[in-house]
Amino acid sequence: MSALYGCQAGFETFLAKELGGASKTAPGWLLAPESERESCFAHFAFLEPAERSGASVKALAAAAADFFLQSAREERFETPWPFVVESAGAAGLPRRARVIGEEALALIKARVSRVAKLAAPGRPGPGSARGLFLFFPDFERVYVSRAATFGGQRRMADDPRAPSRSYLKAEEAYAVLGREPAAGESVADLGAAPGGWSYSAARRGARVTAVDNGPLKAGALDAHITALAEDAFKFAPAQPVDWLFCDMVEDPERVVALLRRWLRDALCARFIVNLKFARQDPLALLRLVERDIRPLCTLLRARHLYHDREELTLVGERRQA
């Protein structure tokens, strides 16, 4: 079975290596056999995509709508189903894709109004889904699919009060994990400055210990945040915390060792940890994570987030003794 994989533009080579090869590669996407392994670099995979072409908005919309209507003739729709429109990054293409998607949904509504009303636009959370998935590689082609898997990555809304844009990574990581800090929970944020991740947890009412020799910026000067000027690698909480946050510009293998120690010593229940791979091989890092971290977790997801650059984000839950 083939699949169309989407990723952050510029990271197709890593995704292709992770999948074991690709039949076609282009900026931000590739075609490859479907993989049973969970991918770090893939934001989504549209399964068994059918290619349709057309020179106009109406022609492409009609092709997408017809594909859906024909494939859904024997299906019953009782709950919301995902309707996802993605595209390559050529100037003007995302807008054209949205217009075609809207037109396709209007055509579906004209034929099966009740089904169309259940359409839920936007990427769903991590896992498998069945709905209608469109990918536009250029202005005159669309790949159409009914089944897909998603990694949970998505663009997050900015917050002008956040001390740094790293705040967006924490917000996105919650979506990947499927859980976020709650009021009254405890968070240890290692390498916290300037405070984007601490701010993200504190605004939800969590109690944060922000550990860094550097200062926090204004947005992180919150009553829920206690700043400690200490070495993050030497810090240990007086009692276990609900969350470990770690986003440091450090050797990623050293950060993996830190996370392993926190999990082994039962110092945290959940974690969000960022690994900067820069010139290192991220696939080798993923193998290290599988070896040293996976056995200590009931849940572990490694993702190249929408808001990540040359870095990987790990989210997970510690295995209880």
C-alpha positions in Angstrom: 0.0 0.0 0.0 1.4 3.4 -0.9 1.1 6.6 1.1 1.7 10.3 0.6 3.7 11.7 3.6 3.8 15.3 4.6 6.6 16.9 6.6 8.2 20.2 7.3 9.9 21.5 4.1 13.6 20.8 4.1 13.4 17.6 6.1 12.3 15.2 3.4 15.6 13.3 3.4 15.3 12.4 7.0 11.7 11.3 6.5 12.7 9.2 3.5 15.5 7.5 5.5 13.1 6.9 8.4 10.7 5.2 6.1 13.4 3.2 4.4 13.1 4.9 1.0 10.7 6.9 -1.2 9.5 6.6 -4.8 9.1 10.4 -5.2 10.4 13.3 -3.1 9.5 17.0 -3.3 9.7 19.9 -0.8 7.4 19.1 2.1 6.1 15.8 0.9 7.0 12.4 -0.6 5.4 9.2 -1.9 6.5 5.9 -0.3 5.2 2.5 0.7 3.1 2.7 3.8 5.1 2.1 6.9 3.8 0.3 10.0 6.3 2.2 12.2 5.3 5.4 13.9 7.2 8.3 12.2 8.9 11.2 13.8 9.2 13.4 10.8 5.9 12.7 9.1 3.1 15.2 10.1 0.6 13.0 8.2 0.3 10.1 5.9 -2.6 9.9 3.3 -3.1 6.2 2.5 -3.6 4.8 -1.0 -3.8 8.3 -2.5 -5.6 8.6 -5.9 -4.2 11.3 -8.2 -6.6 13.5 -10.1 -5.9 16.4 -12.4 -7.8 19.5 -13.6 -7.0 22.9 -15.0 -9.6 24.8 -13.0 -10.9 25.1 -9.4 -14.3 23.6 -10.5 -12.6 20.6 -12.2 -10.4 19.7 -9.2 -13.3 20.3 -6.8 -15.6 18.0 -8.8 -12.9 15.3 -9.0 -12.4 15.4 -5.2 -16.1 15.4 -4.5 -16.8 12.5 -7.0 -14.0 10.4 -5.4 -15.6 10.9 -1.9 -19.1 10.2 -3.0 -18.2 7.1 -5.0 -16.1 5.6 -2.2 -18.6 6.4 0.5 -21.7 4.9 -1.1 -21.9 2.0 1.3 -20.8 3.9 4.5 -22.9 5.2 7.3 -21.9 8.6 8.8 -23.2 9.1 12.4 -20.3 11.1 13.9 -18.1 13.9 12.7 -15.4 12.9 10.1 -12.2 14.8 9.4 -11.9 16.9 6.3 -8.3 17.9 5.7 -6.8 20.0 3.0 -3.0 20.2 2.7 -0.7 21.5 0.0 2.9 22.0 -1.1 4.4 25.4 -0.3 4.3 27.2 -3.7 3.2 30.8 -3.5 -0.6 31.0 -3.8 -1.1 27.3 -3.7 -2.4 27.0 -0.1 -5.1 29.6 -0.8 -6.1 27.8 -4.0 -6.2 24.5 -2.1 -8.5 26.0 0.5 -10.9 27.4 -2.2 -11.0 24.0 -4.0 -11.6 22.2 -0.7 -14.5 24.5 0.1 -16.0 24.0 -3.4 -15.6 20.2 -3.1 -17.4 20.2 0.3 -20.2 22.4 -1.2 -20.6 19.8 -4.0 -20.8 17.0 -1.4 -23.4 19.0 0.5 -25.5 19.3 -2.6 -25.7 15.5 -2.9 -25.6 14.4 0.8 -26.3 17.3 3.0 -26.5 15.4 6.3 -23.1 13.8 5.7 -21.4 17.1 4.7 -22.7 18.8 7.9 -20.6 16.2 9.9 -17.4 17.3 8.2 -14.8 18.5 10.7 -12.1 20.7 9.0 -8.5 20.5 10.3 -6.0 17.9 11.3 -7.2 15.5 14.0 -5.0 14.4 16.8 -2.5 11.6 16.7 -3.6 8.3 15.2 -5.7 6.8 12.3 -8.7 8.5 10.8 -11.2 8.0 8.0 -12.7 11.0 6.2 -11.6 13.0 3.2 -8.0 14.1 2.8 -6.7 16.3 -0.1 -3.1 17.1 -0.9 -2.3 19.6 -3.7 1.3 19.2 -5.0 0.7 21.9 -7.6 -2.0 24.0 -9.1 -3.4 21.3 -11.4 -3.2 18.1 -9.4 -4.7 16.8 -6.2 -4.1 13.5 -4.3 -7.3 12.3 -2.8 -7.5 9.8 0.1 -10.1 8.4 2.5 -7.8 7.0 5.2 -4.9 8.7 6.9 -2.7 8.7 10.0 -1.6 11.9 11.8 1.3 12.6 14.1 -0.4 15.4 16.0 1.7 18.3 14.7 0.0 21.5 13.9 0.5 25.3 13.8 -0.3 26.9 17.1 -1.7 30.4 17.7 0.9 32.9 18.9 0.6 34.7 22.3 2.1 38.2 22.4 2.6 37.8 26.2 4.8 34.7 25.9 8.5 35.4 26.7 9.7 33.5 23.6 8.4 31.7 20.5 9.5 28.4 22.1 6.2 28.7 23.9 4.6 27.4 20.7 6.6 24.1 20.9 5.2 23.4 24.3 1.6 24.2 23.2 2.1 21.9 20.2 3.6 19.1 22.3 0.5 19.0 24.5 -1.5 18.2 21.4 0.9 15.4 20.5 0.7 13.9 24.0 -3.0 14.4 24.3 -2.7 16.0 27.7 -1.5 19.3 29.2 -0.5 20.6 32.7 -3.5 21.2 34.9 -4.1 23.6 37.7 -2.3 22.6 40.8 0.1 20.2 39.1 3.8 20.6 39.5 6.3 21.3 36.7 10.1 21.3 36.7 11.3 23.4 33.7 15.1 22.7 33.2 16.9 25.4 31.1 13.8 27.5 31.5 15.1 31.0 30.4 13.6 33.1 29.0 10.6 31.3 30.2 8.3 30.3 27.3 7.6 26.8 28.5 7.2 27.9 32.2 4.7 30.6 31.0 2.8 27.9 29.0 2.3 25.8 32.1 1.7 28.6 34.6 -1.1 30.1 32.5 -2.9 26.8 33.1 -2.5 27.1 36.8 0.4 24.7 37.2 3.1 25.3 39.8 6.4 25.7 38.0 10.0 25.5 39.2 12.0 27.3 36.5 15.7 26.2 36.7 18.2 28.2 34.8 21.2 30.5 35.5 19.8 32.9 33.0 16.9 35.4 33.8 13.3 34.9 32.9 11.6 37.6 30.8 8.5 39.5 31.9 5.9 37.1 30.7 7.3 34.4 32.9 7.3 36.6 36.1 4.2 34.9 37.4 3.1 34.0 40.9 2.9 30.3 39.7 6.6 30.3 38.7 9.5 30.0 41.1 12.9 30.7 39.5 16.0 28.9 40.7 19.5 30.0 39.5 21.0 26.5 39.4 22.6 24.0 37.0 19.8 22.2 35.3 21.8 19.0 35.0 22.4 18.8 38.8 18.9 19.8 39.9 16.7 17.3 41.5 13.3 18.1 43.0 12.6 17.6 46.7 9.7 15.3 45.7 8.6 13.9 42.4 6.8 16.3 40.0 4.0 15.8 37.6 5.9 17.2 34.6 9.5 17.5 33.5 10.1 20.2 30.8 13.5 20.5 29.2 14.5 22.7 26.3 18.2 23.3 26.4 20.8 24.0 23.8 23.0 21.1 24.9 24.4 17.9 23.5 21.3 15.8 22.8 22.8 12.6 24.1 23.5 14.3 27.4 19.8 15.4 27.5 18.7 11.8 26.8 20.8 10.7 29.7 19.2 13.3 31.9 15.7 12.2 30.9 16.6 8.6 31.6 17.8 9.5 35.1 14.6 11.3 35.9 12.5 8.4 34.7 14.6 5.7 36.3 14.5 7.6 39.7 10.8 8.3 39.3 11.3 12.0 39.6 8.5 12.9 37.1 5.3 11.4 35.8 5.2 13.0 32.3 7.7 14.9 30.2 8.3 17.2 27.3 11.9 17.2 26.2 13.5 18.8 23.2 16.7 17.4 21.5 18.8 19.7 19.3 20.4 17.6 16.7 22.0 20.2 14.5 24.8 18.4 12.6 24.1 15.1 14.3 22.2 12.3 12.7 18.6 12.5 14.1 17.9 8.9 13.2 20.8 7.8 15.4 19.2 9.9 18.2 15.9 8.2 17.7 17.6 4.8 18.0 19.2 6.0 21.3 15.8 7.1 22.6 14.2 3.8 21.7 17.0 1.9 23.5 17.3 4.1 26.7 13.9 5.8 27.1 11.2 3.6 25.5 11.5 0.8 28.2 10.9 3.3 31.0 7.6 4.6 29.4 4.0 3.5 29.0 3.7 6.2 26.3 6.5 7.8 24.2 6.2 9.9 21.1 9.0 11.4 19.2 8.0 14.2 16.8 9.6 16.8 14.5 7.0 19.5 15.4 5.6 22.1 13.1 7.5 24.6 15.4 10.7 22.6 15.6 13.8 23.4 13.5 16.8 21.2 13.8 15.4 19.5 16.8 13.1 16.7 18.0 10.6 16.8 20.7 9.9 13.8 23.0 6.6 13.5 24.9 5.6 10.7 27.2 4.5 9.1 30.5 6.7 7.2 32.9 6.1 3.5 33.4 4.9 3.0 37.0 6.9 0.6 39.1 
